[in-house]
Amino acid sequence: MMSPRPISEDRGSPHFRHTPLQIIHIAGNFLRIWSVYSMYRYLTQTGASVVLFIFSCLVPSSILFLLLQKPWKGRPLSNAQVVPSVINGAITALYFILWGKGLKSCGPLRAILAEYSGAVLGVLSAVLYGRRDHVWKKVGGLIAMLASFYFLSQGWALATFSPFYILLYKLSSKLRYFKLLGMSQMTVPILAGILSALRRVIARRVSLKNQLKRRLHAITIASATCFLFPVAMWDLIIGSSDSSAELPFSAWAFLSTILFGIILIFYVDSIAEEKLHMVFSSPRHLLAAGGCIIVMEIAYKMDFSLAGFVICSSILGFGIYEATALDRGRKDSFQNQGVSNGMLDNELEMSTLPT
């Protein structure tokens, strides 16, 4: 009797099966971060309104989402699904406004890293629903995140304000006072990051299936566009009365934000969450984004300190890890006892709640 041919471990291992998806995830995040730097350069060089720029990008994005997902077809959506999606649209509109303001004032590096502040919802969920013996661990993660944002506000990721640069070249106190942001300016992108995490939690709780999640996301983006319309019109009226000069149009800034910053990143993050079990506010996601940030900072010749950025992102990653960590010992014991797949799926789904 012939023995069966052994199956190659490389072909069956999850690492090799997920490699193409990991490449897609990194490429999608790189294109999204590229669009962020293009948007920042356009806003700073032209002085264009953040609200008008975002509204001009949301209008075609909402149309494309509606055409791709067709939420009016298929199984009818209930009011319990549509109403939270519309409310989520208002949260999304406020997120885009705050994030755009933070991008223009703080720069792309700090605006992107501030998006990971949504991990503080993990601390809130631990205080309200978690075990008491893990509360202090999550609070320690929150303190590490705040320390990272403080260092970023003090310019540690900038070459001219990095402590390593200051030790070598003494700068005048007047110049340092003029350029440093401070923690108050960092509050805007941090709030935007918390709103971003909140809208993801709402979308995840309303939609139980992936296809349903995409249909409801189209409604959310269309709702965000409607909520942003009166704000954009008011900003247009105020802006036209202040200045009559026409702003130059940048096709790449608009197209990259629409295609990569709004549409593509949604599908890429959905694939990462469904197949790779990688949520946005996670150390692995931060690691991928950090590598893309380094490339774009060098390509755009920004005021960048690699050592300061690595320190700040490492502290932020540690804080996220502690703030969103589950009781891994309990999960390992459940797996050793051979619990059902349903319970394991529930554990994995619970791990996405804080982010």
Disulfide bonds with the S-S distance in Angstrom:
none
